[in-house]
């Protein structure tokens, strides 16, 4: 299997768009403030927009699609024909494991951040209690997901490249090689008939 430039472009594009969504999710995290209820003595939390949840889930699914493409092309390293043994196959196995670790880390940060950002508390206490805090997402969860998305991109591309080189043994397959040889032999045969 040779490295395909369109596949690399698709993988990089999906990872970079997921990175942009993760950074957008970090910047648009929900904020909340405690507001007294006008009808009784209770207080409640008022939250800002939930755009961060949508951005986080979008990054989650884009990263999932990208990783599915890589593993479908390489047959998840365990299916299909075996790799040519040597340093390249060892490198491919290491990068396979590293890509999965970074992928799972990024996905867990994005999914947990989206779920926590979507969680809104309602009533927090009674009037007169000053130290109420509304549940919000901690700063840096989506940023960690964005950083792990870039690491996952690097690991996935290197894994795809190493798998391609280990699969072919470092050599590209030649196309139409037998046709050229047969045509050349026919020309030699006709030259001998003329002589």
Phi and psi restraints in degrees (value plus and minus 20) as a CYANA .aco file:
   2 UNK   PHI    -115.9   -75.9
   2 UNK   PSI     135.8   175.8
   3 UNK   PHI     -89.6   -49.6
   3 UNK   PSI     109.7   149.7
   4 UNK   PHI    -123.8   -83.8
   4 UNK   PSI     103.8   143.8
   5 UNK   PHI     -84.3   -44.3
   5 UNK   PSI     -62.3   -22.3
   6 UNK   PHI     -81.0   -41.0
   6 UNK   PSI     -56.1   -16.1
   7 UNK   PHI     -85.4   -45.4
   7 UNK   PSI     -63.1   -23.1
   8 UNK   PHI     -80.7   -40.7
   8 UNK   PSI     -61.3   -21.3
   9 UNK   PHI     -83.9   -43.9
   9 UNK   PSI     -62.4   -22.4
  10 UNK   PHI     -83.4   -43.4
  10 UNK   PSI     -64.3   -24.3
  11 UNK   PHI     -83.0   -43.0
  11 UNK   PSI     -65.7   -25.7
  12 UNK   PHI     -84.8   -44.8
  12 UNK   PSI     -61.9   -21.9
  13 UNK   PHI     -83.4   -43.4
  13 UNK   PSI     -65.3   -25.3
  14 UNK   PHI     -83.2   -43.2
  14 UNK   PSI     -62.0   -22.0
  15 UNK   PHI     -86.3   -46.3
  15 UNK   PSI     -62.0   -22.0
  16 UNK   PHI     -88.3   -48.3
  16 UNK   PSI     -57.2   -17.2
  17 UNK   PHI     -86.8   -46.8
  17 UNK   PSI     -59.6   -19.6
  18 UNK   PHI     -82.9   -42.9
  18 UNK   PSI     -58.7   -18.7
  19 UNK   PHI     -82.5   -42.5
  19 UNK   PSI     -63.7   -23.7
  20 UNK   PHI     -83.3   -43.3
  20 UNK   PSI     -61.9   -21.9
  21 UNK   PHI     -84.3   -44.3
  21 UNK   PSI     -58.6   -18.6
  22 UNK   PHI     -86.6   -46.6
  22 UNK   PSI     -60.2   -20.2
  23 UNK   PHI     -86.2   -46.2
  23 UNK   PSI     -61.0   -21.0
  24 UNK   PHI     -81.9   -41.9
  24 UNK   PSI     -57.4   -17.4
  25 UNK   PHI     -85.7   -45.7
  25 UNK   PSI     -57.7   -17.7
  26 UNK   PHI     -85.6   -45.6
  26 UNK   PSI     -59.7   -19.7
  27 UNK   PHI     -95.2   -55.2
  27 UNK   PSI     -44.9    -4.9
  28 UNK   PHI    -128.2   -88.2
  28 UNK   PSI       8.4    48.4
  29 UNK   PHI     -78.0   -38.0
  29 UNK   PSI     129.4   169.4
  30 UNK   PHI     -89.1   -49.1
  30 UNK   PSI     117.8   157.8
  31 UNK   PHI    -134.8   -94.8
  31 UNK   PSI     137.6   177.6
  32 UNK   PHI    -161.3  -121.3
  32 UNK   PSI     134.9   174.9
  33 UNK   PHI    -158.2  -118.2
  33 UNK   PSI     131.5   171.5
  34 UNK   PHI    -107.1   -67.1
  34 UNK   PSI     108.0   148.0
  35 UNK   PHI    -146.0  -106.0
  35 UNK   PSI     114.7   154.7
  36 UNK   PHI     -94.0   -54.0
  36 UNK   PSI     122.2   162.2
  37 UNK   PHI     -94.6   -54.6
  37 UNK   PSI     116.0   156.0
  38 UNK   PHI     -98.1   -58.1
  38 UNK   PSI     -32.9     7.1
  39 UNK   PHI    -123.4   -83.4
  39 UNK   PSI     -42.5    -2.5
  40 UNK   PHI    -164.0  -124.0
  40 UNK   PSI    -189.7  -149.7
  41 UNK   PHI    -107.6   -67.6
  41 UNK   PSI     -13.7    26.3
  42 UNK   PHI    -108.5   -68.5
  42 UNK   PSI     140.4   180.4
  43 UNK   PHI    -137.7   -97.7
  43 UNK   PSI     138.8   178.8
  44 UNK   PHI    -165.3  -125.3
  44 UNK   PSI     146.8   186.8
  45 UNK   PHI    -118.9   -78.9
  45 UNK   PSI     115.2   155.2
  46 UNK   PHI    -131.7   -91.7
  46 UNK   PSI     103.1   143.1
  47 UNK   PHI    -124.0   -84.0
  47 UNK   PSI     132.2   172.2
  48 UNK   PHI    -103.7   -63.7
  48 UNK   PSI    -182.1  -142.1
  49 UNK   PHI     -80.9   -40.9
  49 UNK   PSI     136.0   176.0
  50 UNK   PHI    -123.0   -83.0
  50 UNK   PSI       3.8    43.8
  51 UNK   PHI     -81.5   -41.5
  51 UNK   PSI     -50.8   -10.8
  52 UNK   PHI     -81.4   -41.4
  52 UNK   PSI     -57.2   -17.2
  53 UNK   PHI     -85.1   -45.1
  53 UNK   PSI     -62.9   -22.9
  54 UNK   PHI     -85.6   -45.6
  54 UNK   PSI     -63.1   -23.1
  55 UNK   PHI     -83.5   -43.5
  55 UNK   PSI     -63.4   -23.4
  56 UNK   PHI     -83.0   -43.0
  56 UNK   PSI     -62.3   -22.3
  57 UNK   PHI     -89.7   -49.7
  57 UNK   PSI     -53.8   -13.8
  58 UNK   PHI     -84.1   -44.1
  58 UNK   PSI     -64.1   -24.1
  59 UNK   PHI     -82.8   -42.8
  59 UNK   PSI     -59.7   -19.7
  60 UNK   PHI     -77.9   -37.9
  60 UNK   PSI     -69.5   -29.5
  61 UNK   PHI     -92.7   -52.7
  61 UNK   PSI     -54.5   -14.5
  62 UNK   PHI     -85.0   -45.0
  62 UNK   PSI     -61.2   -21.2
  63 UNK   PHI     -86.4   -46.4
  63 UNK   PSI     -57.1   -17.1
  64 UNK   PHI     -84.4   -44.4
  64 UNK   PSI     -63.1   -23.1
  65 UNK   PHI     -83.5   -43.5
  65 UNK   PSI     -64.1   -24.1
  66 UNK   PHI     -81.8   -41.8
  66 UNK   PSI     -64.4   -24.4
  67 UNK   PHI     -89.2   -49.2
  67 UNK   PSI     -53.5   -13.5
  68 UNK   PHI     -85.4   -45.4
  68 UNK   PSI     -57.9   -17.9
  69 UNK   PHI     -84.1   -44.1
  69 UNK   PSI     -66.5   -26.5
  70 UNK   PHI     -80.4   -40.4
  70 UNK   PSI     -65.5   -25.5
  71 UNK   PHI     -93.5   -53.5
  71 UNK   PSI     -47.5    -7.5
  72 UNK   PHI     -90.5   -50.5
  72 UNK   PSI     -59.4   -19.4
  73 UNK   PHI     -88.3   -48.3
  73 UNK   PSI     -59.0   -19.0
  74 UNK   PHI    -113.9   -73.9
  74 UNK   PSI     -16.8    23.2
  75 UNK   PHI      36.7    76.7
  75 UNK   PSI      16.7    56.7
  76 UNK   PHI      34.5    74.5
  76 UNK   PSI       4.8    44.8
  77 UNK   PHI      45.5    85.5
  77 UNK   PSI     -40.1    -0.1
  78 UNK   PHI    -125.7   -85.7
  78 UNK   PSI     -34.2     5.8
  79 UNK   PHI    -125.9   -85.9
  79 UNK   PSI     143.8   183.8
  80 UNK   PHI      62.7   102.7
  80 UNK   PSI    -187.6  -147.6
  81 UNK   PHI     -95.1   -55.1
  81 UNK   PSI     135.2   175.2
  82 UNK   PHI     -92.3   -52.3
  82 UNK   PSI     140.2   180.2
  83 UNK   PHI    -102.9   -62.9
  83 UNK   PSI     136.0   176.0
  84 UNK   PHI     -87.1   -47.1
  84 UNK   PSI     109.1   149.1
  85 UNK   PHI     -90.7   -50.7
  85 UNK   PSI     132.3   172.3
  86 UNK   PHI     120.8   160.8
  86 UNK   PSI    -187.0  -147.0
  87 UNK   PHI     -85.8   -45.8
  87 UNK   PSI     -53.7   -13.7
  88 UNK   PHI     -87.6   -47.6
  88 UNK   PSI     -59.4   -19.4
  89 UNK   PHI     -90.3   -50.3
  89 UNK   PSI     -55.0   -15.0
  90 UNK   PHI     -83.8   -43.8
  90 UNK   PSI     -62.4   -22.4
  91 UNK   PHI     -83.1   -43.1
  91 UNK   PSI     -60.0   -20.0
  92 UNK   PHI     -84.2   -44.2
  92 UNK   PSI     -60.4   -20.4
  93 UNK   PHI     -85.7   -45.7
  93 UNK   PSI     -64.6   -24.6
  94 UNK   PHI     -81.3   -41.3
  94 UNK   PSI     -65.1   -25.1
  95 UNK   PHI     -88.8   -48.8
  95 UNK   PSI     -51.1   -11.1
  96 UNK   PHI     -81.0   -41.0
  96 UNK   PSI     -68.1   -28.1
  97 UNK   PHI     -84.6   -44.6
  97 UNK   PSI     -63.9   -23.9
  98 UNK   PHI     -85.1   -45.1
  98 UNK   PSI     -57.9   -17.9
  99 UNK   PHI     -86.7   -46.7
  99 UNK   PSI     -57.8   -17.8
 100 UNK   PHI     -88.4   -48.4
 100 UNK   PSI     -59.8   -19.8
 101 UNK   PHI     -84.5   -44.5
 101 UNK   PSI     -67.0   -27.0
 102 UNK   PHI     -87.3   -47.3
 102 UNK   PSI     -56.1   -16.1
 103 UNK   PHI     -83.2   -43.2
 103 UNK   PSI     -69.0   -29.0
 104 UNK   PHI     -85.3   -45.3
 104 UNK   PSI     -55.7   -15.7
 105 UNK   PHI     -84.7   -44.7
 105 UNK   PSI     -64.8   -24.8
 106 UNK   PHI     -84.8   -44.8
 106 UNK   PSI     -64.3   -24.3
 107 UNK   PHI     -84.2   -44.2
 107 UNK   PSI     -59.7   -19.7
 108 UNK   PHI     -87.4   -47.4
 108 UNK   PSI     -59.0   -19.0
 109 UNK   PHI     -84.3   -44.3
 109 UNK   PSI     -64.1   -24.1
 110 UNK   PHI     -87.9   -47.9
 110 UNK   PSI     -62.1   -22.1
 111 UNK   PHI     -91.5   -51.5
 111 UNK   PSI     -64.4   -24.4
 112 UNK   PHI     -85.4   -45.4
 112 UNK   PSI     -59.6   -19.6
 113 UNK   PHI     -84.5   -44.5
 113 UNK   PSI     -60.8   -20.8
 114 UNK   PHI     -86.0   -46.0
 114 UNK   PSI     -62.1   -22.1
 115 UNK   PHI     -87.1   -47.1
 115 UNK   PSI     -63.1   -23.1
 116 UNK   PHI     -89.5   -49.5
 116 UNK   PSI     -55.3   -15.3
 117 UNK   PHI     -88.8   -48.8
 117 UNK   PSI     -50.4   -10.4
 118 UNK   PHI     -99.3   -59.3
 118 UNK   PSI     -34.8     5.2
 119 UNK   PHI     -98.3   -58.3
 119 UNK   PSI     101.9   141.9
 120 UNK   PHI    -142.8  -102.8
 120 UNK   PSI     108.0   148.0
 121 UNK   PHI    -104.2   -64.2
 121 UNK   PSI     131.6   171.6
 122 UNK   PHI    -122.1   -82.1
 122 UNK   PSI    -117.7   -77.7
 123 UNK   PHI    -102.5   -62.5
 123 UNK   PSI     113.9   153.9
 124 UNK   PHI    -128.7   -88.7
 124 UNK   PSI     -43.2    -3.2
 125 UNK   PHI     153.1   193.1
 125 UNK   PSI    -185.2  -145.2
 126 UNK   PHI    -123.6   -83.6
 126 UNK   PSI     140.8   180.8
 127 UNK   PHI     -79.0   -39.0
 127 UNK   PSI     121.1   161.1
 128 UNK   PHI      81.3   121.3
 128 UNK   PSI     -34.7     5.3
 129 UNK   PHI    -109.5   -69.5
 129 UNK   PSI      98.1   138.1
 130 UNK   PHI    -112.0   -72.0
 130 UNK   PSI     -43.8    -3.8
 131 UNK   PHI    -118.5   -78.5
 131 UNK   PSI      24.1    64.1
 132 UNK   PHI    -103.1   -63.1
 132 UNK   PSI     122.7   162.7
 133 UNK   PHI    -152.3  -112.3
 133 UNK   PSI     117.4   157.4
 134 UNK   PHI    -108.5   -68.5
 134 UNK   PSI     125.6   165.6
 135 UNK   PHI     -91.6   -51.6
 135 UNK   PSI      99.9   139.9
 136 UNK   PHI    -155.0  -115.0
 136 UNK   PSI     143.6   183.6
 137 UNK   PHI     -92.3   -52.3
 137 UNK   PSI     116.5   156.5
 138 UNK   PHI     -88.7   -48.7
 138 UNK   PSI     124.0   164.0
 139 UNK   PHI     -87.5   -47.5
 139 UNK   PSI     116.1   156.1
 140 UNK   PHI      86.3   126.3
 140 UNK   PSI     -28.8    11.2
 141 UNK   PHI     -88.5   -48.5
 141 UNK   PSI     -68.4   -28.4
 142 UNK   PHI     -90.4   -50.4
 142 UNK   PSI     -50.3   -10.3
 143 UNK   PHI     -85.6   -45.6
 143 UNK   PSI     -59.0   -19.0
 144 UNK   PHI     -85.0   -45.0
 144 UNK   PSI     -59.5   -19.5
 145 UNK   PHI     -83.0   -43.0
 145 UNK   PSI     -57.9   -17.9
 146 UNK   PHI     -86.8   -46.8
 146 UNK   PSI     -62.6   -22.6
 147 UNK   PHI     -84.6   -44.6
 147 UNK   PSI     -62.9   -22.9
 148 UNK   PHI     -89.0   -49.0
 148 UNK   PSI     -45.2    -5.2
 149 UNK   PHI     -85.7   -45.7
 149 UNK   PSI     -62.1   -22.1
 150 UNK   PHI     -86.4   -46.4
 150 UNK   PSI     -60.0   -20.0
 151 UNK   PHI     -85.2   -45.2
 151 UNK   PSI     -59.6   -19.6
 152 UNK   PHI     -83.4   -43.4
 152 UNK   PSI     -58.2   -18.2
 153 UNK   PHI     -81.8   -41.8
 153 UNK   PSI     -68.2   -28.2
 154 UNK   PHI     -81.9   -41.9
 154 UNK   PSI     -65.4   -25.4
 155 UNK   PHI     -85.6   -45.6
 155 UNK   PSI     -59.8   -19.8
 156 UNK   PHI     -87.0   -47.0
 156 UNK   PSI     -61.6   -21.6
 157 UNK   PHI     -87.4   -47.4
 157 UNK   PSI     -64.3   -24.3
 158 UNK   PHI     -84.9   -44.9
 158 UNK   PSI     -57.4   -17.4
 159 UNK   PHI     -84.7   -44.7
 159 UNK   PSI     -65.0   -25.0
 160 UNK   PHI     -81.0   -41.0
 160 UNK   PSI     -62.9   -22.9
 161 UNK   PHI     -85.3   -45.3
 161 UNK   PSI     -67.8   -27.8
 162 UNK   PHI     -84.6   -44.6
 162 UNK   PSI     -58.2   -18.2
 163 UNK   PHI     -85.3   -45.3
 163 UNK   PSI     -60.0   -20.0
 164 UNK   PHI     -84.3   -44.3
 164 UNK   PSI     -62.4   -22.4
 165 UNK   PHI     -90.9   -50.9
 165 UNK   PSI     -57.8   -17.8
 166 UNK   PHI     -92.2   -52.2
 166 UNK   PSI     -51.2   -11.2
 167 UNK   PHI     -86.7   -46.7
 167 UNK   PSI     -60.1   -20.1
 168 UNK   PHI    -116.6   -76.6
 168 UNK   PSI     -22.8    17.2
 169 UNK   PHI      55.1    95.1
 169 UNK   PSI      -3.2    36.8
 170 UNK   PHI      69.4   109.4
 170 UNK   PSI     -21.9    18.1
 171 UNK   PHI    -129.9   -89.9
 171 UNK   PSI     123.5   163.5
 172 UNK   PHI    -106.8   -66.8
 172 UNK   PSI     124.0   164.0
 173 UNK   PHI     -99.3   -59.3
 173 UNK   PSI     118.5   158.5
 174 UNK   PHI    -113.0   -73.0
 174 UNK   PSI     118.6   158.6
 175 UNK   PHI    -120.0   -80.0
 175 UNK   PSI     126.9   166.9
 176 UNK   PHI      41.1    81.1
 176 UNK   PSI       6.7    46.7
 177 UNK   PHI     -89.3   -49.3
 177 UNK   PSI     -57.8   -17.8
 178 UNK   PHI     -90.3   -50.3
 178 UNK   PSI     -52.2   -12.2
 179 UNK   PHI     -87.1   -47.1
 179 UNK   PSI     -61.3   -21.3
 180 UNK   PHI     -84.9   -44.9
 180 UNK   PSI     -61.1   -21.1
 181 UNK   PHI     -85.8   -45.8
 181 UNK   PSI     -62.3   -22.3
 182 UNK   PHI     -86.2   -46.2
 182 UNK   PSI     -60.6   -20.6
 183 UNK   PHI     -84.6   -44.6
 183 UNK   PSI     -60.7   -20.7
 184 UNK   PHI     -85.1   -45.1
 184 UNK   PSI     -58.4   -18.4
 185 UNK   PHI     -89.6   -49.6
 185 UNK   PSI     -55.8   -15.8
 186 UNK   PHI     -85.8   -45.8
 186 UNK   PSI     -58.7   -18.7
 187 UNK   PHI     -85.5   -45.5
 187 UNK   PSI     -58.7   -18.7
 188 UNK   PHI     -86.7   -46.7
 188 UNK   PSI     -57.6   -17.6
 189 UNK   PHI     -85.0   -45.0
 189 UNK   PSI     -59.8   -19.8
 190 UNK   PHI     -91.7   -51.7
 190 UNK   PSI     -50.3   -10.3
 191 UNK   PHI     -87.2   -47.2
 191 UNK   PSI     -57.9   -17.9
 192 UNK   PHI     -90.0   -50.0
 192 UNK   PSI     -51.4   -11.4
 193 UNK   PHI     -89.4   -49.4
 193 UNK   PSI     -50.3   -10.3
 194 UNK   PHI     -95.3   -55.3
 194 UNK   PSI     -50.2   -10.2
